[in-house]
Amino acid sequence: MNINWLGQSCFEITAKANNSEVKIAIDPFDESLGLGLPKVEAQILLLSTQ
């Protein structure tokens, strides 16, 4: 399992099992905050705020 912090409350989690990989993105933020969000591709998106 690999956990990357992408700024603010945004994380990208990559988990590998049985020769397959799953990517999870948690709380991506809007670039209007003044921070650049790297391109994130994930099979699962989790949002903890509205």
Buried (B, 14 or more C-beta within 10 A) or exposed (E): EEEEEBEEEBBBBEEEEEEEEEBBBBBBBEEEEEEEBEEBEBEEEEEEEE
